[in-house]
Amino acid sequence: MADEKKVEEKKNSAAPAKAVTAVKKDENAKLPFHKRIAKWFREMKSELKKVIWPTKKQLVNNTGISLVVMLVSALGIWVFDQLAQALVNVLITLAA
């Protein structure tokens, strides 16, 4: 029982531990400019190898869908614009 009190007192009296902050070293800052550029191109090339490129069929399909969505959106905006223009013209003729 006495031992438990001593352990408890040590826990309570101990100073809180200081937080350690890690400093991340910037390896690119140490390299000369031309080597950083070369490293960037090497890393880009390795990342592009990981990309799953679409097949021709997928590309044509996605392009077609995009064009249809753009045309429908443009048509919707045109219709709204024509309705708004007609409404403004009606309001102008009523006010005159």
N, C-alpha and C positions, 0 to 999 in steps of 0.2 A: 504494500500500500504506500509506503514511504517512497519506494522507487517510482511508482506511478506519478506521485506528486512532483518529484524531481524532473521527470521526463516532461510533464505538463508545463512546469515552470520554464524549462529550457525552450520549449516550443513557443511559449508566449513571450519570452524575453529576447529571443533571437531577432536580429534586425532583418527586415525583408530583403530578399535577394534582389540585386540590381538586374534590370532587364538588359540583356545583351542584344545589341543590334548588329546584324551582319551587314557588312559593306560589300556590295557586289562589284567586282572588278570589271571594268569595261575593257575587254581585250581588243576591241576595234580601235580604241583611242591610242593604243600603243603602236599599231601598225601604220606604216606610211599610207598616204592616200591611194596610190596606185595598187597597193596590195589589198586594201579594203575593198576597192572596186572589183578586183579579180576574185576575191573571196565571195562578194555578193553575187557575181555571175555564176560561180561554181555552185553556190547554195540554191540559186534560182533554177539552174539546170537540173539539180537533183530533185527539187520539188516538182518541176514540170514532168519528170518521169513518173511521179506518183499519181498524176492526174488521169482519171478515166475519161478519155475523150469520147464524145458521142459518135455513133455510126452515121453514115450519110442519110439513112432513112430517118433516124431520130432528129438529125439536124434539119432536114426538110420539113418534118412534121412540126417541130417546135417553131420554125420560122413561119410556117403557114398559120399556126395558132396565134402567134404574135401579130401577124398582119391582120387577121380577122378581128382580134380584140381591138387593135388600133382603129380599124375602119368603123367598127360598131361604136367606139367611143367618140370618134370624130362625127359620126352621124348624129349621135345623141346630143353633142354640143351644138351642132348646126341647128337641129330642131329647136333646142332651147333658145338659141340666139334668135331664130326667126320668130318664135312666140314672144319673146321679150321685145323685139323690135316692133311687132304688130301691136302689142300692148302699149308701148310708149307712143306710137303713132295715134292710137285711139285716144289716149289721154291728152295728147297735144291738140287733137281736133276738138275734143270736148271742152278744153280750157279756152280755146280761141273764140 
